[in-house]
Amino acid sequence: MSSQPPQPPDPNRSPTGHVFWLFGLSGAGKSTLAGRLSAHLRNRSGDGLLLLDGDRIRNGLSAGLGFSEADRTENLRRAAEVARLGVESGLLVVAAFITPLEEQRRRIRGIVGAKAVSFVWVNAALGTCRDRDAKGLYARAAAGITRDVTGVSAAFENPVFPDLELATDREEVEVSAARLTRFADLTLGAIGRV
């Protein structure tokens, strides 16, 4: 074991990218917190940033996909590949996707790289998400108009070991945002992105 102090980052080396992958039910607060984190990271000494929002990816890159489990998994694979490209370019990436299954999370970690991604569970009870329902998704599911709604008729698996859990149904958004930005700062400090 070396007793030498850690060396400062090499200014000639490209910065290390990192992904903060926010996941949880629709209405849990992923997009809100992703926006807050993105604003915080943009204010950090001009770090390059890429924001990947599930709704925007669905309407663009994955417009041809449906909502079967296979299509949802493919949507997440595509997003993970884009996130990996961001990491390889030295960008900080904030991703906000439902990402309901543990196998999908493992696959994302494999694509992006285990050390290059932090999973943040934006956790809110289904009842709270139904009450928020800004998109009308849960109302359409209750009326039988929409099928395969995660948490209602499609599975959502609680994560085994998230890197951070934000209980957005039990704390104010400002508290969740502060915890998230503190976590991001600590994570980035650990990889030399001060």
MDTraj code that builds the backbone (N, CA, C; nanometers):
import mdtraj as md
import numpy as np

residues = "MET SER SER GLN PRO PRO GLN PRO PRO ASP PRO ASN ARG SER PRO THR GLY HIS VAL PHE TRP LEU PHE GLY LEU SER GLY ALA GLY LYS SER THR LEU ALA GLY ARG LEU SER ALA HIS LEU ARG ASN ARG SER GLY ASP GLY LEU LEU LEU LEU ASP GLY ASP ARG ILE ARG ASN GLY LEU SER ALA GLY LEU GLY PHE SER GLU ALA ASP ARG THR GLU ASN LEU ARG ARG ALA ALA GLU VAL ALA ARG LEU GLY VAL GLU SER GLY LEU LEU VAL VAL ALA ALA PHE ILE THR PRO LEU GLU GLU GLN ARG ARG ARG ILE ARG GLY ILE VAL GLY ALA LYS ALA VAL SER PHE VAL TRP VAL ASN ALA ALA LEU GLY THR CYS ARG ASP ARG ASP ALA LYS GLY LEU TYR ALA ARG ALA ALA ALA GLY ILE THR ARG ASP VAL THR GLY VAL SER ALA ALA PHE GLU ASN PRO VAL PHE PRO ASP LEU GLU LEU ALA THR ASP ARG GLU GLU VAL GLU VAL SER ALA ALA ARG LEU THR ARG PHE ALA ASP LEU THR LEU GLY ALA ILE GLY ARG VAL".split()
xyz = np.array([
    [0.0842, -0.1173, 0.0000],
    [0.0000, 0.0000, 0.0000],
    [0.0890, 0.1239, 0.0000],
    [0.0605, 0.2196, -0.0850],
    [0.1403, 0.3402, -0.0978],
    [0.0995, 0.4426, 0.0073],
    [0.2002, 0.5130, 0.0609],
    [0.1708, 0.6182, 0.1579],
    [0.1812, 0.7556, 0.0936],
    [0.1963, 0.7593, -0.0384],
    [0.2056, 0.8861, -0.1084],
    [0.0684, 0.9521, -0.1140],
    [0.0660, 1.0866, -0.1057],
    [-0.0637, 1.1555, -0.1161],
    [-0.1192, 1.1412, -0.2567],
    [-0.2515, 1.1491, -0.2720],
    [-0.3101, 1.1385, -0.4053],
    [-0.2613, 1.2522, -0.4942],
    [-0.2427, 1.2210, -0.6202],
    [-0.1959, 1.3196, -0.7160],
    [-0.3145, 1.4018, -0.7676],
    [-0.2910, 1.5312, -0.7956],
    [-0.3995, 1.6112, -0.8533],
    [-0.4313, 1.5608, -0.9933],
    [-0.5527, 1.5859, -1.0411],
    [-0.5881, 1.5410, -1.1757],
    [-0.4934, 1.6007, -1.2795],
    [-0.4607, 1.5233, -1.3800],
    [-0.3739, 1.5670, -1.4888],
    [-0.4531, 1.6617, -1.5786],
    [-0.4103, 1.7884, -1.5930],
    [-0.4866, 1.8830, -1.6749],
    [-0.4870, 1.8464, -1.8225],
    [-0.3947, 1.7598, -1.8666],
    [-0.3904, 1.7183, -2.0066],
    [-0.4805, 1.5987, -2.0357],
    [-0.5353, 1.5391, -1.9308],
    [-0.6213, 1.4220, -1.9472],
    [-0.7664, 1.4677, -1.9611],
    [-0.8414, 1.4021, -2.0455],
    [-0.9829, 1.4350, -2.0603],
    [-1.0553, 1.4091, -1.9290],
    [-1.1514, 1.4937, -1.8949],
    [-1.2252, 1.4706, -1.7710],
    [-1.3052, 1.3416, -1.7782],
    [-1.3260, 1.2831, -1.6622],
    [-1.4029, 1.1604, -1.6532],
    [-1.5508, 1.1942, -1.6534],
    [-1.6261, 1.1323, -1.7424],
    [-1.7704, 1.1528, -1.7434],
    [-1.8375, 1.0669, -1.6380],
    [-1.9610, 1.0981, -1.6093],
    [-2.0382, 1.0207, -1.5120],
    [-2.1862, 1.0373, -1.5423],
    [-2.2633, 0.9316, -1.5121],
    [-2.4084, 0.9324, -1.5322],
    [-2.4779, 0.9258, -1.3971],
    [-2.5739, 1.0143, -1.3779],
    [-2.6660, 1.0077, -1.2645],
    [-2.7997, 0.9642, -1.3228],
    [-2.8362, 0.8375, -1.2979],
    [-2.9559, 0.7776, -1.3581],
    [-3.0679, 0.7782, -1.2535],
    [-3.1643, 0.8692, -1.2706],
    [-3.2779, 0.8796, -1.1798],
    [-3.3884, 0.7885, -1.2305],
    [-3.4446, 0.7071, -1.1421],
    [-3.5492, 0.6148, -1.1835],
    [-3.6564, 0.6055, -1.0760],
    [-3.7758, 0.5675, -1.1194],
    [-3.8896, 0.5533, -1.0287],
    [-4.0184, 0.5616, -1.1079],
    [-4.1290, 0.5509, -1.0380],
    [-4.2601, 0.5529, -1.1018],
    [-4.2873, 0.6865, -1.1707],
    [-4.3791, 0.6845, -1.2665],
    [-4.4261, 0.8082, -1.3277],
    [-4.4911, 0.8932, -1.2193],
    [-4.4522, 1.0183, -1.2104],
    [-4.5072, 1.1069, -1.1086],
    [-4.4268, 1.1118, -0.9800],
    [-4.3183, 1.0367, -0.9726],
    [-4.2371, 1.0351, -0.8503],
    [-4.1542, 1.1624, -0.8342],
    [-4.1261, 1.2311, -0.9450],
    [-4.0475, 1.3538, -0.9393],
    [-3.9136, 1.3462, -1.0105],
    [-3.8959, 1.2472, -1.0968],
    [-3.7681, 1.2282, -1.1667],
    [-3.7303, 1.3490, -1.2515],
    [-3.8222, 1.3944, -1.3351],
    [-3.7910, 1.5055, -1.4258],
    [-3.7635, 1.6337, -1.3489],
    [-3.8408, 1.6582, -1.2448],
    [-3.8188, 1.7773, -1.1620],
    [-3.6793, 1.7747, -1.1013],
    [-3.6435, 1.6621, -1.0405],
    [-3.5121, 1.6511, -0.9770],
    [-3.3994, 1.6486, -1.0799],
    [-3.4234, 1.5878, -1.1951],
    [-3.3221, 1.5882, -1.3012],
    [-3.2952, 1.7312, -1.3467],
    [-3.3999, 1.8109, -1.3564],
    [-3.3827, 1.9514, -1.3927],
    [-3.3027, 2.0279, -1.2888],
    [-3.3326, 2.0028, -1.1615],
    [-3.2591, 2.0695, -1.0533],
    [-3.1120, 2.0274, -1.0542],
    [-3.0882, 1.8972, -1.0704],
    [-2.9500, 1.8486, -1.0728],
    [-2.8753, 1.9046, -1.1937],
    [-2.9400, 1.9072, -1.3086],
    [-2.8765, 1.9606, -1.4293],
    [-2.8364, 2.1063, -1.4104],
    [-2.9262, 2.1862, -1.3522],
    [-2.8948, 2.3273, -1.3278],
    [-2.7752, 2.3396, -1.2334],
    [-2.7736, 2.2576, -1.1301],
    [-2.6620, 2.2593, -1.0346],
    [-2.5307, 2.2221, -1.1041],
    [-2.5336, 2.1175, -1.1841],
    [-2.4113, 2.0721, -1.2503],
    [-2.3631, 2.1723, -1.3545],
    [-2.4553, 2.2404, -1.4218],
    [-2.4153, 2.3427, -1.5196],
    [-2.3413, 2.4573, -1.4512],
    [-2.3789, 2.4845, -1.3277],
    [-2.3155, 2.5936, -1.2531],
    [-2.1810, 2.5544, -1.1935],
    [-2.1450, 2.4276, -1.2004],
    [-2.0162, 2.3788, -1.1485],
    [-1.9081, 2.4047, -1.2524],
    [-1.8398, 2.5092, -1.2435],
    [-1.7218, 2.5369, -1.3270],
    [-1.7369, 2.4942, -1.4730],
    [-1.8546, 2.5112, -1.5295],
    [-1.8740, 2.4882, -1.6716],
    [-1.8668, 2.3445, -1.7178],
    [-1.9013, 2.2492, -1.6310],
    [-1.9002, 2.1087, -1.6722],
    [-1.9941, 2.0869, -1.7904],
    [-1.9484, 2.0098, -1.8910],
    [-2.0341, 1.9726, -2.0018],
    [-2.1423, 1.8780, -1.9524],
    [-2.2646, 1.8972, -1.9983],
    [-2.3778, 1.8227, -1.9446],
    [-2.4698, 1.7749, -2.0560],
    [-2.5224, 1.6540, -2.0375],
    [-2.6233, 1.5983, -2.1265],
    [-2.7404, 1.5531, -2.0408],
    [-2.8602, 1.6038, -2.0703],
    [-2.9813, 1.5643, -1.9988],
    [-3.0617, 1.4713, -2.0883],
    [-3.0870, 1.3499, -2.0398],
    [-3.1671, 1.2517, -2.1128],
    [-3.2967, 1.2308, -2.0358],
    [-3.4064, 1.2790, -2.0904],
    [-3.5368, 1.2653, -2.0258],
    [-3.6164, 1.1572, -2.0980],
    [-3.6760, 1.0680, -2.0213],
    [-3.7489, 0.9553, -2.0781],
    [-3.8548, 0.9947, -2.1790],
    [-3.9316, 1.0995, -2.1500],
    [-4.0366, 1.1424, -2.2428],
    [-3.9776, 1.1933, -2.3739],
    [-3.8694, 1.2690, -2.3662],
    [-3.8085, 1.3228, -2.4886],
    [-3.7453, 1.2120, -2.5722],
    [-3.6804, 1.1159, -2.5075],
    [-3.6217, 1.0033, -2.5810],
    [-3.7322, 0.9213, -2.6466],
    [-3.8417, 0.9003, -2.5739],
    [-3.9562, 0.8247, -2.6274],
    [-4.0126, 0.8900, -2.7526],
    [-4.0172, 1.0228, -2.7537],
    [-4.0758, 1.0952, -2.8666],
    [-3.9773, 1.1183, -2.9802],
    [-3.8508, 1.0857, -2.9601],
    [-3.7497, 1.1065, -3.0628],
    [-3.6810, 0.9775, -3.1006],
    [-3.5711, 0.9490, -3.0349],
    [-3.4877, 0.8327, -3.0644],
    [-3.5655, 0.7017, -3.0619],
    [-3.6635, 0.6907, -2.9732],
    [-3.7390, 0.5655, -2.9589],
    [-3.8841, 0.5787, -3.0031],
    [-3.9115, 0.6715, -3.0943],
    [-4.0494, 0.6981, -3.1366],
    [-4.1191, 0.5749, -3.1938],
    [-4.0469, 0.4842, -3.2538],
    [-4.1082, 0.3672, -3.3153],
    [-4.1362, 0.2524, -3.2196],
    [-4.0988, 0.2685, -3.0940],
    [-4.1175, 0.1599, -2.9972],
    [-4.2519, 0.1708, -2.9265],
    [-4.3035, 0.0557, -2.8858],
    [-4.4266, 0.0511, -2.8071],
    [-4.3943, 0.0437, -2.6590],
    [-4.4858, -0.0183, -2.5832],
    [-4.4688, -0.0242, -2.4383],
    [-4.4647, -0.1669, -2.3847],
    [-4.4363, -0.2630, -2.4721],
    [-4.4148, -0.3992, -2.4235],
    [-4.2863, -0.3995, -2.3411],
    [-4.2669, -0.5033, -2.2633],
    [-4.1436, -0.5111, -2.1838],
    [-4.0206, -0.5091, -2.2742],
    [-4.0284, -0.5777, -2.3880],
    [-3.9150, -0.5799, -2.4812],
    [-3.8865, -0.4401, -2.5367],
    [-3.9921, -0.3662, -2.5726],
    [-3.9728, -0.2310, -2.6251],
    [-3.9221, -0.1354, -2.5173],
    [-3.9709, -0.1500, -2.3960],
    [-3.9217, -0.0651, -2.2866],
    [-3.7737, -0.0926, -2.2610],
    [-3.7369, -0.2191, -2.2658],
    [-3.5970, -0.2558, -2.2450],
    [-3.5099, -0.1999, -2.3567],
    [-3.5581, -0.2047, -2.4802],
    [-3.4832, -0.1492, -2.5932],
    [-3.4701, 0.0027, -2.5797],
    [-3.5752, 0.0694, -2.5363],
    [-3.5700, 0.2137, -2.5135],
    [-3.4593, 0.2477, -2.4131],
    [-3.4533, 0.1717, -2.3051],
    [-3.3508, 0.1949, -2.2028],
    [-3.2114, 0.1620, -2.2545],
    [-3.2001, 0.0583, -2.3366],
    [-3.0698, 0.0241, -2.3954],
    [-3.0195, 0.1401, -2.4810],
    [-3.1083, 0.1955, -2.5623],
    [-3.0699, 0.3090, -2.6470],
    [-3.0243, 0.4274, -2.5626],
    [-3.1001, 0.4572, -2.4586],
    [-3.0632, 0.5686, -2.3703],
    [-2.9284, 0.5422, -2.3034],
    [-2.9056, 0.4183, -2.2612],
    [-2.7782, 0.3836, -2.1976],
    [-2.6619, 0.3979, -2.2950],
    [-2.6836, 0.3618, -2.4200],
    [-2.5777, 0.3768, -2.5207],
    [-2.5442, 0.5242, -2.5415],
    [-2.6459, 0.6100, -2.5451],
    [-2.6222, 0.7545, -2.5579],
    [-2.5481, 0.8054, -2.4344],
    [-2.5900, 0.7600, -2.3162],
    [-2.5227, 0.7996, -2.1924],
    [-2.3759, 0.7569, -2.1947],
    [-2.3496, 0.6367, -2.2431],
    [-2.2109, 0.5880, -2.2526],
    [-2.1279, 0.6785, -2.3434],
    [-2.1858, 0.7196, -2.4563],
    [-2.1143, 0.8109, -2.5457],
    [-2.0831, 0.9425, -2.4750],
    [-2.1777, 0.9895, -2.3937],
    [-2.1534, 1.1103, -2.3151],
    [-2.0385, 1.0921, -2.2184],
    [-2.0378, 0.9800, -2.1475],
    [-1.9297, 0.9503, -2.0522],
    [-1.7960, 0.9448, -2.1243],
    [-1.7924, 0.8778, -2.2383],
    [-1.6677, 0.8662, -2.3142],
    [-1.6185, 1.0014, -2.3648],
    [-1.7103, 1.0970, -2.3775],
    [-1.6739, 1.2322, -2.4204],
    [-1.6435, 1.3238, -2.3027],
    [-1.6487, 1.2683, -2.1818],
    [-1.6188, 1.3469, -2.0631],
    [-1.7349, 1.4283, -2.0103],
    [-1.8561, 1.4002, -2.0586],
    [-1.9732, 1.4755, -2.0138],
    [-2.0307, 1.4192, -1.8849],
    [-2.0974, 1.5050, -1.8116],
    [-2.1833, 1.4606, -1.7025],
    [-2.3199, 1.4380, -1.7640],
    [-2.3810, 1.3258, -1.7326],
    [-2.5097, 1.2885, -1.7910],
    [-2.6106, 1.2725, -1.6785],
    [-2.7254, 1.3360, -1.6953],
    [-2.8376, 1.3181, -1.6034],
    [-2.9478, 1.2514, -1.6842],
    [-2.9885, 1.1324, -1.6410],
    [-3.0907, 1.0551, -1.7112],
    [-3.2096, 1.0345, -1.6184],
    [-3.3309, 1.0497, -1.6721],
    [-3.4533, 1.0314, -1.5932],
    [-3.5468, 0.9378, -1.6694],
    [-3.5525, 0.8129, -1.6242],
    [-3.6334, 0.7089, -1.6882],
    [-3.6979, 0.6234, -1.5796],
    [-3.8149, 0.5686, -1.6071],
    [-3.8823, 0.4835, -1.5087],
    [-3.7926, 0.3663, -1.4694],
    [-3.7361, 0.2966, -1.5661],
    [-3.6404, 0.1868, -1.5427],
    [-3.6921, 0.0899, -1.4360],
    [-3.8020, 0.0197, -1.4647],
    [-3.8733, -0.0536, -1.3597],
    [-3.8112, -0.1841, -1.3120],
    [-3.7253, -0.2455, -1.3918],
    [-3.6775, -0.3798, -1.3576],
    [-3.5297, -0.3805, -1.3201],
    [-3.4966, -0.4611, -1.2225],
    [-3.3582, -0.4716, -1.1762],
    [-3.2668, -0.5205, -1.2888],
    [-3.3157, -0.6100, -1.3736],
    [-3.2352, -0.6586, -1.4862],
    [-3.2023, -0.5438, -1.5820],
    [-3.2960, -0.4527, -1.6039],
    [-3.2690, -0.3364, -1.6891],
    [-3.1593, -0.2495, -1.6277],
    [-3.1649, -0.2318, -1.4967],
    [-3.0626, -0.1517, -1.4282],
    [-2.9253, -0.2180, -1.4393],
    [-2.9214, -0.3501, -1.4251],
    [-2.7939, -0.4224, -1.4402],
    [-2.7396, -0.4053, -1.5827],
    [-2.8292, -0.4110, -1.6790],
    [-2.7862, -0.3972, -1.8185],
    [-2.7312, -0.2567, -1.8448],
    [-2.7981, -0.1567, -1.7908],
    [-2.7504, -0.0184, -1.8056],
    [-2.6123, -0.0043, -1.7437],
    [-2.5945, -0.0597, -1.6246],
    [-2.4642, -0.0545, -1.5572],
    [-2.3575, -0.1218, -1.6446],
    [-2.3933, -0.2321, -1.7102],
    [-2.2993, -0.3008, -1.7979],
    [-2.2632, -0.2195, -1.9209],
    [-2.3591, -0.1474, -1.9759],
    [-2.3341, -0.0660, -2.0955],
    [-2.2505, 0.0566, -2.0609],
    [-2.2910, 0.1278, -1.9578],
    [-2.2252, 0.2539, -1.9224],
    [-2.0921, 0.2288, -1.8526],
    [-2.0869, 0.1247, -1.7707],
    [-1.9685, 0.0955, -1.6898],
    [-2.0040, 0.1130, -1.5434],
    [-1.9706, 0.0138, -1.4641],
    [-2.0126, 0.0114, -1.3237],
    [-1.9677, 0.1343, -1.2459],
    [-1.8480, 0.1835, -1.2740],
    [-1.7966, 0.2988, -1.1992],
    [-1.8432, 0.4313, -1.2577],
    [-1.9070, 0.4275, -1.3735],
    [-1.9448, 0.5509, -1.4425],
    [-2.0917, 0.5873, -1.4254],
    [-2.1660, 0.5097, -1.3455],
    [-2.3089, 0.5395, -1.3294],
    [-2.3478, 0.5293, -1.1830],
    [-2.4315, 0.6228, -1.1401],
    [-2.4917, 0.6204, -1.0064],
    [-2.6427, 0.6134, -1.0246],
    [-2.7049, 0.5151, -0.9603],
    [-2.8499, 0.4996, -0.9695],
    [-2.9169, 0.5679, -0.8510],
    [-3.0102, 0.6575, -0.8817],
    [-3.0832, 0.7330, -0.7803],
    [-3.2301, 0.6949, -0.7897],
    [-3.2794, 0.6279, -0.6857],
    [-3.4194, 0.5859, -0.6806],
    [-3.5031, 0.7028, -0.6304],
    [-3.5854, 0.7561, -0.7181],
    [-3.6804, 0.8607, -0.6813],
    [-3.8063, 0.7859, -0.6393],
    [-3.8205, 0.7680, -0.5100],
    [-3.9189, 0.6769, -0.4524],
    [-4.0394, 0.7533, -0.3987],
    [-4.1543, 0.7260, -0.4566],
    [-4.2810, 0.7799, -0.4067],
    [-4.3841, 0.6686, -0.4163],
    [-4.4706, 0.6615, -0.3168],
    [-4.5755, 0.5595, -0.3160],
    [-4.6672, 0.5786, -0.4366],
    [-4.7217, 0.4680, -0.4846],
    [-4.8110, 0.4726, -0.5999],
    [-4.9253, 0.5712, -0.5774],
    [-4.9817, 0.5746, -0.4577],
    [-5.0910, 0.6677, -0.4283],
    [-5.0503, 0.8125, -0.4478],
    [-4.9302, 0.8463, -0.4062],
    [-4.8792, 0.9824, -0.4259],
    [-4.8623, 1.0114, -0.5741],
    [-4.8081, 0.9157, -0.6478],
    [-4.7894, 0.9337, -0.7923],
    [-4.9240, 0.9500, -0.8624],
    [-5.0236, 0.8736, -0.8199],
    [-5.1588, 0.8890, -0.8768],
    [-5.2137, 1.0280, -0.8484],
    [-5.1912, 1.0773, -0.7275],
    [-5.2395, 1.2112, -0.6920],
    [-5.1722, 1.3185, -0.7763],
    [-5.0466, 1.3005, -0.8071],
    [-4.9728, 1.3991, -0.8872],
    [-5.0137, 1.3896, -1.0342],
    [-5.0100, 1.2723, -1.0919],
    [-5.0554, 1.2353, -1.2272],
    [-5.0643, 1.3499, -1.3280],
    [-4.9578, 1.4259, -1.3440],
    [-4.9572, 1.5400, -1.4356],
    [-4.9861, 1.4996, -1.5802],
    [-4.9498, 1.3785, -1.6189],
    [-4.9697, 1.3329, -1.7568],
    [-5.1046, 1.2648, -1.7779],
    [-5.1787, 1.2406, -1.6705],
    [-5.3065, 1.1708, -1.6821],
    [-5.2915, 1.0219, -1.7059],
    [-5.1724, 0.9699, -1.6869],
    [-5.1426, 0.8294, -1.7139],
    [-5.2237, 0.7359, -1.6251],
    [-5.2253, 0.7638, -1.4958],
    [-5.2965, 0.6764, -1.4022],
    [-5.4479, 0.6864, -1.4213],
    [-5.4963, 0.8041, -1.4558],
    [-5.6396, 0.8205, -1.4830],
    [-5.6792, 0.7397, -1.6062],
    [-5.5957, 0.7425, -1.7102],
    [-5.6248, 0.6633, -1.8307],
    [-5.6189, 0.5144, -1.8006],
    [-5.5266, 0.4737, -1.7130],
    [-5.5177, 0.3319, -1.6743],
    [-5.6421, 0.2905, -1.5978],
    [-5.6892, 0.3750, -1.5062],
    [-5.8093, 0.3439, -1.4273],
    [-5.9328, 0.3346, -1.5157],
    [-5.9347, 0.4131, -1.6228],
    [-6.0477, 0.4112, -1.7159],
    [-6.0361, 0.2987, -1.8182],
    [-5.9271, 0.2241, -1.8152],
    [-5.9079, 0.1142, -1.9092],
    [-5.8600, 0.1585, -2.0456],
    [-5.8192, 0.2833, -2.0576],
    [-5.7744, 0.3373, -2.1863],
    [-5.6292, 0.2990, -2.2141],
    [-5.5476, 0.3010, -2.1099],
    [-5.4051, 0.2710, -2.1226],
    [-5.3733, 0.1434, -2.0468],
    [-5.2975, 0.0554, -2.1126],
    [-5.2530, -0.0684, -2.0472],
    [-5.1040, -0.0611, -2.0204],
    [-5.0546, -0.1581, -1.9487],
    [-4.9112, -0.1702, -1.9205],
    [-4.8536, -0.0462, -1.8523],
    [-4.9239, 0.0033, -1.7517],
    [-4.8759, 0.1185, -1.6752],
    [-4.7913, 0.0663, -1.5590],
    [-4.6670, 0.1106, -1.5547],
    [-4.5752, 0.0649, -1.4508],
    [-4.6293, 0.1000, -1.3129],
    [-4.6299, -0.0001, -1.2265],
    [-4.6802, 0.0171, -1.0911],
    [-4.8269, -0.0184, -1.0776],
    [-4.8974, -0.0253, -1.1915],
    [-5.0402, -0.0605, -1.1915],
    [-5.0564, -0.1988, -1.2528],
    [-5.0312, -0.2083, -1.3831],
    [-5.0467, -0.3364, -1.4526],
    [-4.9143, -0.3907, -1.5066],
    [-4.8081, -0.3167, -1.4893],
    [-4.6738, -0.3619, -1.5269],
    [-4.5845, -0.3474, -1.4036],
    [-4.4942, -0.4405, -1.3882],
    [-4.4130, -0.4491, -1.2659],
    [-4.3178, -0.3313, -1.2490],
    [-4.2978, -0.2941, -1.1235],
    [-4.1869, -0.2080, -1.0832],
    [-4.1178, -0.2794, -0.9681],
    [-3.9921, -0.3146, -0.9897],
    [-3.9150, -0.3840, -0.8865],
    [-3.8347, -0.2824, -0.8063],
    [-3.8571, -0.2823, -0.6750],
    [-3.7758, -0.1959, -0.5903],
    [-3.6298, -0.2363, -0.6057],
    [-3.5403, -0.1387, -0.6103],
    [-3.3990, -0.1711, -0.6296],
    [-3.3396, -0.2400, -0.5077],
    [-3.2420, -0.3243, -0.5332],
    [-3.1736, -0.3940, -0.4250],
    [-3.0769, -0.2986, -0.3545],
    [-2.9924, -0.2316, -0.4301],
    [-2.8921, -0.1420, -0.3719],
    [-2.8808, -0.0138, -0.4540],
    [-2.9758, 0.0791, -0.4413],
    [-2.9575, 0.2058, -0.5129],
    [-2.8414, 0.2833, -0.4502],
    [-2.7776, 0.3660, -0.5296],
    [-2.6692, 0.4481, -0.4762],
    [-2.7236, 0.5586, -0.3863],
    [-2.8467, 0.6006, -0.4140],
    [-2.9145, 0.7016, -0.3328],
    [-3.0642, 0.6799, -0.3477],
    [-3.1374, 0.6955, -0.2392],
    [-3.2840, 0.6903, -0.2429],
    [-3.3375, 0.8241, -0.1956],
    [-3.4274, 0.8809, -0.2745],
    [-3.4944, 1.0056, -0.2390],
    [-3.6423, 0.9750, -0.2202],
    [-3.6927, 0.9919, -0.0997],
    [-3.8330, 0.9620, -0.0672],
    [-3.9164, 1.0868, -0.0933],
    [-3.9542, 1.1069, -0.2184],
    [-4.0197, 1.2320, -0.2575],
    [-4.1633, 1.2437, -0.2081],
    [-4.2178, 1.1370, -0.1541],
    [-4.3514, 1.1470, -0.0949],
    [-4.3433, 1.1806, 0.0542],
    [-4.2218, 1.1847, 0.1088],
    [-4.2056, 1.2131, 0.2515],
    [-4.1172, 1.3343, 0.2789],
    [-4.0598, 1.3930, 0.1748],
    [-3.9784, 1.5123, 0.1949],
    [-4.0069, 1.6132, 0.0840],
    [-3.9894, 1.7394, 0.1158],
    [-4.0118, 1.8467, 0.0190],
    [-3.9115, 1.8354, -0.0957],
    [-3.9501, 1.8863, -0.2111],
    [-3.8637, 1.8776, -0.3286],
    [-3.7297, 1.9467, -0.3030],
    [-3.7301, 2.0556, -0.2256],
    [-3.6047, 2.1251, -0.1964],
    [-3.5094, 2.0356, -0.1169],
    [-3.5646, 1.9562, -0.0260],
    [-3.4824, 1.8649, 0.0538],
    [-3.4252, 1.7552, -0.0354],
    [-3.5108, 1.6965, -0.1196],
    [-3.4632, 1.5927, -0.2123],
    [-3.3569, 1.6488, -0.3059],
    [-3.3808, 1.7691, -0.3586],
    [-3.2848, 1.8303, -0.4511],
    [-3.1521, 1.8579, -0.3817],
    [-3.1572, 1.9048, -0.2581],
    [-3.0333, 1.9317, -0.1835],
    [-2.9567, 1.8025, -0.1566],
    [-3.0270, 1.6968, -0.1212],
    [-2.9612, 1.5679, -0.0979],
    [-2.8982, 1.5162, -0.2271],
    [-2.9705, 1.5325, -0.3384],
    [-2.9215, 1.4857, -0.4675],
    [-2.7978, 1.5636, -0.5109],
    [-2.8005, 1.6950, -0.4994],
    [-2.6846, 1.7734, -0.5428],
    [-2.5637, 1.7469, -0.4530],
    [-2.5869, 1.7263, -0.3241],
    [-2.4763, 1.6920, -0.2327],
    [-2.4157, 1.5569, -0.2727],
    [-2.5016, 1.4595, -0.3007],
    [-2.4552, 1.3279, -0.3457],
    [-2.3732, 1.3412, -0.4744],
    [-2.4229, 1.4211, -0.5692],
    [-2.3518, 1.4400, -0.6957],
    [-2.2154, 1.5041, -0.6719],
    [-2.2104, 1.6055, -0.5871],
    [-2.0827, 1.6710, -0.5585],
    [-1.9824, 1.5738, -0.4964],
    [-2.0294, 1.4920, -0.4021],
    [-1.9410, 1.3931, -0.3393],
    [-1.8931, 1.2895, -0.4407],
    [-1.9848, 1.2430, -0.5255],
    [-1.9499, 1.1442, -0.6276],
    [-1.8475, 1.2007, -0.7243],
    [-1.8702, 1.3223, -0.7700],
    [-1.7784, 1.3833, -0.8658],
    [-1.6437, 1.4147, -0.8019],
    [-1.6441, 1.4509, -0.6759],
    [-1.5178, 1.4721, -0.6050],
    [-1.4362, 1.3449, -0.5971],
    [-1.5044, 1.2331, -0.5784],
    [-1.4361, 1.1040, -0.5667],
    [-1.3708, 1.0603, -0.6975],
    [-1.4217, 1.1096, -0.8109],
    [-1.3616, 1.0723, -0.9395],
    [-1.2748, 1.1846, -0.9960],
    [-1.2483, 1.2849, -0.9136],
    [-1.1583, 1.3914, -0.9563],
    [-1.2233, 1.5046, -1.0311],
    [-1.3553, 1.5116, -1.0292],
    [-1.4270, 1.6234, -1.0933],
    [-1.4664, 1.7216, -0.9838],
    [-1.3718, 1.8016, -0.9387],
    [-1.3959, 1.8921, -0.8258],
    [-1.4743, 2.0123, -0.8700],
])
top = md.Topology()
chain = top.add_chain()
for i, resn in enumerate(residues, 1):
    res = top.add_residue(resn, chain, resSeq=i)
    for name in ("N", "CA", "C"):
        top.add_atom(name, md.element.get_by_symbol(name[0]), res)
traj = md.Trajectory(xyz[None], top)
